Amino acid sequence: MKPEKLKHLLGKLREEKDRLIKQIGRIEETGLASAMGESLSELSTYDNHPADIGDELFERSKDLALRDNAHVMLESVEAALERTKTGEYGKCLRCGKEIEEARLEVIPWASECIHCKRQTEVRDVTPRPLEEEVLAPPFHRTFLDTANVQNVGFDGEDSWQAVARYGSSDSPQDIPGSYNYKALWANSHEHQGIVDQADWIPNDTNGSTDQGEMSHEDFLRREELEEDQLPEEESPHH
């Protein structure tokens, strides 16, 4: 490479380094200067409706992505500046051939020729979130009830039932077949704390029950009342 061309490219590398450093500083000062919870007027960043802080979360995610990309670019530029000192600048790190000057004019920090870059660069047209590698299967992975095994422990389904009754972003009109707010969480008709209906039979066979304990007759009566409240097409007797 001619000294004049190398001097020209070296100037472009230094300009790019200064630009990236200023960009990182500007993002950290304006977008990431404080924690997200401190920059909002909300009492908490955890809300029932996902749109409450959706805009703020998007902007914070965008700032993080731009800063991370700038750091990656800065590392490439600094590595190219180091190669100018060792005499390796302008040569492909894979095959050792000269990198095309037209390529260096557009991407002064390029470390591979266009032929080697095409061989190593594999584009994923359907990129998936990295979390899927550890959070598999992605849905209902903690729902332990299956067609063959009826889990009686407190699993993910029970956790959702426990918190969904306090409200979510859904309403009856959002869930097909829902007739009231209780029907919004999964298997809302289940009776908590029992495995079989026989578990509701009281220990006191004389008919008296302790406070908080339901007799078998009361249980059957409640079953009939709940079935009467179901729409006709959802009643288990139809």
N, C-alpha and C positions, 0 to 999 in steps of 0.2 A: 504494500500500500504506500502511495506517495505521501511524503511528509505534509504537504498542503491538505490532502484529503483527511489524513489522520488528525491534524489540528482542527479542521472543520468539524469532524465528528466528535472530537473531545469537547469542543465548545457546546455542542448540542447536548452531550451527556451532562455537563455541568449545569446547563440551563434546566434540564429535566429534573435533576436532583434538587435544585433550589425550588422549583415549582412544587414538587412532591412534599418537601419539608414544610413549605408554607401551607399547603392543602391540609396536611395532617394537623398542624397547629391550629388552623382555623376551625377544623371540625371538632377538635378536642375543646377549644375555648367556647364555641357557640353551641354545639349540639350535645356534647358529652361532658360539659364542665361539671355537672352535678348529677346525682343519682336521679333516676326517673321518678321515684316517689317524691323527691324534693321539688322537682320542677312542675309538678301537677298541683292543682288545688283540691284534688280528691283526698279524702281521709285515708283511703286505701286503694292500692292498685288491683285488688281482687274484688270484682263485682259480679253480680248475677248475669248481667247482659254483656256479651262480648263487644258490643259497639261502644260501650262507655268510654274506653280509652283506646279504641281501635286506631284513631288517627295518630295519637301520640306514640303508640307502639310501633306503627309503621315508620314514622319519622325516625325514631330511635334505632330501629333495625336498619334503615337506610344509611344513617350516619355510621353505624358500626361496619356495614359492608363497604362503604366508600373508604373508611379509614384502613380497614384490613387490606383492601385492594391497593391502596397507596403504599402501604408498608411492603407488600410483595413486589410492587414495581420498583420501590426504592432499593430493595435488596438486589434486584437485577441490575439496576443502574450502577450501584456501588461495585458490584462484581465486575461489570464491564470496565469501570475506571481502574480497578486493580489489574485487569488484563492489559491495559495500556502501558502499565509500568513494567510488566514482565515480558512484553513483546508478543503475547498471545492474542491480542485484540485483533478481530477481523478474521480469525481462523475458527472453523467449526470444531467444537469440543468432541464431536463424535467421530467424524471421518478425517479431520485435520486439514481439509481443503479450505480454500479462501471463500469467505462468505461474499455473496454478490454485493457490490457497492450500492445497487439500487435498493436492496433489502436493508442495508445499514443506514441508508439515507432516511428511510421511513421508520425503522426500529433500530436506533443506534446501539441499544443494549442487547441485540440478538446474539445468542451464543451458539446457534446451529444454522447451517445452511438450509435453504428451503427444501431440499430433497430429504435430509435427515429429519427435519421438523415434521414433514408430512408423514413420515413413517412412524414417528413416536406420538404424534398428536391424534388421539382417538376421541371423537366427539360422541357424547351420549345424547341422542335426540330425545330421550325420555328420562332426564335426571330425576332421581328419587331422593327424598330426605335422608340424611345420614342416620337419623334416629331409627329408621326402619330396620337397620342391621341388628339392633339390640332389642327393639320393641316389636318383636315378631311372635305370633301374628299380630297385625296392627290393631285389630278390633276385637273386643271381648276376650282378650288374652287371659284375663283374670276371672272370667265367668266360668266357673268350674263345673257347672251342671251340663251334662251331655245326655244324649239319648240312651247311653248305656250306664252312666254313673250319675246318681243323684247325690250331689255333695250337700252335706248338712252344715258345713262350716260357714263362717262369715267370709264370703268371697267378694270379688269386685262388683258383682251384681247387687249384693246386699249393701255394699258401700254406696252405690249410686242411689239405691232406694232410700237409704238413710238421709242423704243430703238433698235429693230431688224434691222431697216433700216440702222443703222450705222455700222452694221457688227456683225457677230457671228462666231462660229467655224464651221458652216454649209456652204456648197457650193451647187450649183444647182445639182451636182451629188449625194448629200446625201439625197435629198428630191425627192421621186418619183413624176413625173409629172411636176417638176419645169423646166421652160424654160429660166429663167433669174434670176438675184439676187433679183429682186423685189418680185418674187413669193415665196421667202423663208419664209416670215412671214405670219401668219394666216390671211386669207381673205384680201390679199394685194390689191385686185381689188376694195375694198370699197372706197367710196369717203368721205374723212374726213369732218366733220362739217355739214353734211346734214342728214336728216331723210328720205326724199322722194325726188325724182327727181324734183318735183315741187318747192322745196326749191331753186333750181338754177335759177328760173325765176327772172329776175332783177326787181327791184322796178320801174325803169324808163322804161315805156312802149314805149317810142319813139325810143328805140333801142340803146341809148348811155348808157354807164356804167361808174361807178366811177373806179378809179385806183384800181386794185386788185379784181374787181368784174367781174364775167363771165356771158355773156349773155346766153340765153337759146339756141340760135343757136350754139354758141361756145361749149356749153356743149354737144349738140347732135353730133357735129362734132368730139369732143374728144372721145365720146362714140364709134363712128364708127371706129376711128383710133385704139383705144385700142382693139376692137374686131378683127380688121384685124391682130393685132400682136399675138393673141391667136392661139395656134395650132388648127387644124380643129376639133379634137375630143373634145376640151374644149370650143369651141365657143358656147355661149348660144343659138344661132339660129339653132344649129345642134342637 
